[in-house]
């Protein structure tokens, strides 16, 4: 109590001044129409600015959650698109092919890009339906293949790995080859086994061929940056520029081929 009295004794005059100023301000605003309008307009602008900043702040805090929801929605749309493509391509002979591919959205939280054998880790594992051998893509093209999984994480072999092999086809041309990363440049893949009689041009689009159970057909890989037939050879030497910058890969989709296991069992039964 004594400290309160000391406070008023020391600052009483200043506090009384503030109180009188506030009372005068209230009376001026309340009984003068012009000042009242100015006060309301100014307070509305100030409160609107505060609310706008608060909204931006809360939106930033919820950005990751919103990104995840958008990714899940994109995954659903990608799966529907691949199913429809498969359906119309095989409508007469395989009408039950709808739903062959599904996608699982995931986030990249660790990756390497500078070694000879590059990997990256995803925040999805066996608890989310991820299995070894699944393909991984992003919104611009092929990214890698799942090689190991734990309950909540998966390890993916990047396209920038010496042991990676992807079956690639030239868009709108009946020819395909094998894509490998042999260069030190993280943007360039080599396309092998393209016969010299194929009319291969610079800028031609290279896509997945669909000749495996890992990736659907016509997923973007890159474009032809260089092509030449070495003297005395029957195949092109081809350099393909990836459709994306691997340093920017943050969100991906894991491809689940629902009929892939059945095809593998059928093919393995021949060699038994």
BELTADA-V388279 format. One record per helix or strand of 2 or more residues. SS is the DSSP state (H for helix, E for strand). FROM is the first residue (numbers start at 0). LEN is the number of residues. Records with the same first field share a line. If there is no record, write none. Layout:
BEGIN
SS->FROM-LEN, FROM-LEN
END
This chain:
BEGIN
H->1-30, 32-29, 62-27, 94-3, 125-3, 245-3, 259-12
E->100-11, 116-6, 134-3, 141-8, 153-8, 165-5, 175-5, 187-5, 204-4, 219-10, 234-8, 250-7
END
